[in-house]
Amino acid sequence: MTSAPRVRSERLRPSGHRFPIFEFAESDYCYGIGPVRLRLLEVNWAKPVPHDGDTWLGVRGVVIDLSGREGAIREMLIRAGCVPVPPACKRPRLRALHTHV
């Protein structure tokens, strides 16, 4: 999933992925064996899930193998403290136009 396109040098360009690739330890996600590498697509921030005495978040992401190839899309619970916050979408500055009279 990409964020909104941006205008750069008078051209419309996609802004790229919101989240880079993250690796989660086996203890930080539910129902899997070993670490998992994901490019997160969605995080359900609105509905935290209490599980095993901690707070977890439902996420959807693309599994990335060790060589960097994308695999299946997977939905899982990840410990809330381990889910990265997406980078802020920077908006272009609005500049006042000065008219010379």
C-alpha positions in Angstrom: 0.0 0.0 0.0 1.3 3.4 -0.9 0.4 6.7 0.4 -0.9 9.6 -1.7 1.1 10.7 -4.7 3.2 13.8 -4.4 4.2 16.5 -6.8 8.0 16.8 -7.2 9.6 18.9 -9.9 6.2 19.5 -11.5 5.7 15.7 -11.9 3.3 13.5 -10.0 5.2 10.7 -8.3 4.1 7.9 -6.0 5.4 8.4 -2.5 6.4 4.8 -1.9 5.6 2.4 0.9 4.5 3.8 4.3 6.4 1.1 6.2 9.8 -0.4 5.5 10.5 -4.0 6.2 10.4 -5.1 9.8 11.5 -8.3 11.5 9.4 -9.6 14.5 10.7 -12.2 16.9 8.7 -15.3 17.5 7.7 -14.0 21.0 6.3 -10.7 19.4 3.7 -12.2 17.2 1.0 -14.9 17.5 0.9 -18.3 15.9 4.1 -18.8 14.1 7.6 -20.4 14.5 10.8 -18.3 14.3 11.2 -14.7 13.3 9.0 -13.2 10.5 9.9 -10.3 8.2 7.0 -8.2 7.0 6.3 -5.1 5.0 3.3 -3.9 6.9 0.3 -2.9 4.8 -2.3 -2.2 7.5 -2.3 -1.9 11.2 -5.7 -1.9 13.1 -4.8 0.8 15.6 -8.5 1.3 16.5 -9.0 -2.2 18.0 -6.2 -3.4 20.3 -6.6 -7.0 21.3 -5.9 -8.2 24.9 -4.0 -11.5 24.7 -1.7 -13.3 27.1 -1.7 -10.4 29.6 -0.5 -7.9 26.9 -1.9 -5.7 24.2 -1.7 -6.8 20.6 -2.6 -5.2 17.3 -4.0 -6.9 14.2 -1.8 -6.3 11.2 -1.7 -7.3 7.5 1.5 -7.5 5.7 3.6 -9.1 2.9 6.0 -11.7 4.1 9.6 -11.0 2.9 12.1 -13.8 2.6 15.8 -13.5 3.5 16.7 -12.7 -0.1 14.2 -9.7 -0.1 11.5 -11.4 -2.3 7.9 -10.7 -1.4 5.7 -13.7 -0.6 2.2 -14.2 0.7 0.1 -11.6 2.4 -0.5 -12.6 6.1 -2.7 -11.4 8.9 -1.5 -11.8 12.4 -1.4 -10.3 15.9 1.8 -8.4 16.8 2.6 -7.1 20.3 1.6 -3.5 20.3 4.9 -2.3 21.7 6.7 -3.8 18.7 4.5 -2.3 16.0 6.3 0.7 14.5 4.5 3.9 14.0 4.3 4.9 10.3 6.4 7.9 9.3 4.4 11.1 9.0 3.2 12.2 5.6 4.9 15.5 5.0 2.7 18.0 3.3 4.2 20.6 1.0 4.6 24.0 2.5 2.2 26.6 1.3 4.1 29.7 0.3 2.5 33.1 0.0 2.7 34.6 -3.4 4.1 38.1 -3.3 2.8 40.5 -5.9 4.9 43.5 -6.8 2.9 46.6 -7.5 
